[in-house]
Amino acid sequence: MIQGDTIFQLIRRAHTRLPEDVLAGIKAAHKKETEKTPQLQLKNILDNVKIAGEKGIPMCQDTGVPVFFAFGKELNLEEIRKTIEGAYSRAEAEIPLRPNMVDPITRDQISNGVKVYYEPAYSTEIHYLPKGAGSENVSRSRILLPHAGEEGIVGFVIETVRRAAGNPCPPIILGIGIGGTMDSSAYLAKKALLKRIDRSSPLEERITKEANDLGIGPMGLGGKTTCIGTNIETAPCHTASLPITVNVQCWANRHAGIRIGENVEYL
């Protein structure tokens, strides 16, 4: 059984620290920049992350949409959801986290609003990805023509980054879902944000390079670093279709995971 305190600590961990690969990417970008403005923006980010860790407070005022991924087999999903919702309510009060979720029509505040995705897997893992609105708002989905191929995919992604400009608080990370159907490509894109950004395929490296060539830079103020990483997840699709979703993530690619067995292991 998954304990509520375990989920609470997972939530706290995600909001007060960055995954090591993301932090390393921002540090590398800071060293790479030669102009004062992008250097200053990246230094501010690094200082912010340091303070968040030392004080145990969220590194961003937008504490995001509470998105969870549950991987495993024969899981009691109703029990897991109740445990997560209870832990998140505690986190809102104790960390604290800003209540963000509202009814889409009335805009009245809704308690919790937790989203839990489930996927079968051999080991039991829970991952938490708080997704801020600034980056979510510039994310895009499209059904490309089936013959668009790699050039069409790259073109759509770079167009998305260009249109987003400084709005998602770059340097960004790109989660890209390709294939399946429109709804499953969106799931794949968000799931891709859980992957490490330092293990890139040639296509992922190409997209990151072309995004950086746009010169948008940290916080949209110009510079060499617009994107610090790209992750792609794929699924088979219909022969007459090529769905793609680009889930843009801000520099604060906050996520944390645990593997649950005889002991709890942070991932």
N, C-alpha and C positions, 0 to 999 in steps of 0.2 A: 504493500500500500504506500502511495506517495504522501509524504507528510506536508502539511500546510506550511510549517516553518522552513522546510527545504525549498519550497516554491517562493516563499517570501525572500529568502536569502538570494535566490536566483534573480529575482526582480531587482533587489538592491544592487547586486553585482553588475547587472546590465546598465543601470542608470549612473553608476559612480565610477566606472572604469571602461576603457576601450579594449577590445581584443588586441593581443600583442601585434598581430600582423597589420591591423589598421593603424595603431599607434606608430609602428615602425614606418609605415607608408607616409604618414604626416611628417615624421622627423626627417625622412629622406627628402621629401619635398622642400622642407625648410632649408636644408643644406644646398639644394639644387638652385633655388631662387637666387637671383643676383640683384634684383631691384628692392628698394626699401619697403615699398607698400606691400607686395606679397609676402616678403619676409616677416613684416610686422603682423600681418593677419594670421600667419601660421604660428608665430610665436604666441599670439594671444590665445589661439586654440590650444596649444600645448600647455600654457599656463593655466587655462581654464580646466583642462583635464586633470592636471596636478592638484589643483585646489579641490575639485570634486572628490578625488580619491582621498585626500587628507581629511576633509571635513565630512565625508560620507553623505554628500548631497548631490542631487541630479546635476549633470553637466550642461543641461539645457532646460530652459523654462517650459518648452513644449515637450512634455513627457509622453506624447504620442498616443497612437491607437495601440491598445494592449493585444499584440498578436502572439499566439503560442502555437508551437508545433509539437504534437505528440507522436512519437515513433515507437512501434512495438508490436507485439502480437497478443491477442486475447486480452486487450486492455478494457477495463471498465470505464468507458468514456464519460458516462454520466457522473461517476464518482470523481474522475479526474477534473471534469469541468467545475464541479462544486468546490473541490479543493483549491483550484486555481482562482476561482471567483472570490473565495474567502481570503486567500492570501493577497489578492490584488486589493481588496477593500482595506485590508490591514496596511498594505504598502501606501495606499493613498493617504492614510491618516498618519503613518509613522515616519515615512522617509523624509518629507511627504511628496506625493505626486499630484500634479494639478489635475482636477477632474476635467476631462476633455470631451466625453461622449455625450451626444445629444440626439434627439429624435430628428430624422432627416427632413421632416415636414414642419413640425411645430418649433423645432430648435430648442425644445425643453430638455434640460439635463437628464441623462439616464445614468443610473448607478452602474458602474463597472463597464458594460459594453465589451466584455472580453470576447475575442475571436480565437477559437481553437481549431486548428487543422489536424487531421489524423492521417497517418500513412503507415501501412504495415511494414515491419522491420524485424530483424532477428533480435536486436538488443533494444531495451527500453530507454528512450531518451526524451527529455523535455527541453525545448528551446524557446527562448523568449526574445522577441524582436519588437521593441516599442518603435512605432513608425510615425514620425512627425509629419504634420500636414504640409509644411513648406515644400518638402521633396515629393510627397505623395501627389500634391496638386499638379505637378508638372510631368507626372508619369503618363504614358500613353500606350494604347493598344491599337492594332490595325491588322486587317487581313490583307496580306500582300498577294499579288498575283503569283501563282505557283512557280513561274519561271524567273522570278525576281532574283533568286539565288543569293550568294554571299554579298554581291554588290548592292542588291536591294535591301538586304538586312542592315548592312553597315550604313547605307544612306539614310534609312529611317532612324537608326539610333543617333547618328550625328545630327540629323535635323532636330531630333528631340532635345539633345543637349544644347544646340544653338538656340532653340526657342526658349529653353529654360533659363539660359543666361545665368545671372547671379541669384535668381529666386530660391534655389534649393540649398543655399549656403555652401558653395563649393569650397574646397575640392570634394567632388562627389564620388560615390561608388555606384556602379551600374549593375543592377540585377536584370538579366534578360532571359525571358522565357520564349522559346521558339518551338512551334509545333503544337500538337494536340488540337484543341479547339480554343475559341477566344477565352472562355473562362479558365480552362486549364493552363493556358499560356500565362495568364495573370498569376496563378498560383505558383507556377514554375519560376516566374520572375522574382516573386517575393522570397521563395525558398532559396534562390540563388544568392541572396544577400547573406545567408548563413555561412557560405563557403569562405575559405581563406582567399585573400586577394594576392597572395604571393606564389600561387601555383597556376599560372595562366597558360592557356592554349595559344597558338599563333593567332587565331581569330580574336580572342580576348585582348591580346597584346596590341593587335592592329587597332581595335576600337579605342582602347585607352590612348594610344598615340594620336589618333586622329582627333579625339576629343580635346587633348592637350594642345594640339595645333591650332585650335580655335582661339586661344589666347584669352579666354574668359577669366581665368585665374582665380585665386582665393577670394571668396566673397564677391566675385564678379568685378574686381577692381584691376584686373589685368595680371598677367604673369604666365609662367611656364606650366603651372599645375592647375588644371581644371578637373582632372579625374585621376584618382590614385589607384583605381582598380576596376576591372570588369569581370563579372562571373556570368556564365551562360548555363542554363539547364534546357535540355531538349526532350521532346517526346514525338513519336510517330504522328503524322498528320495525313489527312485525306489528299489524294493525288491532285485534286483540283483546288487546294487551299494551302496557304502558308501563314498561319497566325503568328503574331509576334507581340509581346508586351515588353516595354522598357519600364522597369520600376526604379526610378531615380532615388538614391539615398544621399542624404547630406553627409558632411564630414563625420558627424557623430553616428557612425554605423554601430549603434549600441545593440549588442546581442550577447546572450550567454546561454550555455547549455549544460545539462547534467546527464550522466549515464547512471542508471539505477540498477544495481545488482545486489551483491552482498553488502557493498558500501556505495556511497554516493560519490561520483567522480565528476569534477568540473571539466568541461571540454573547452 
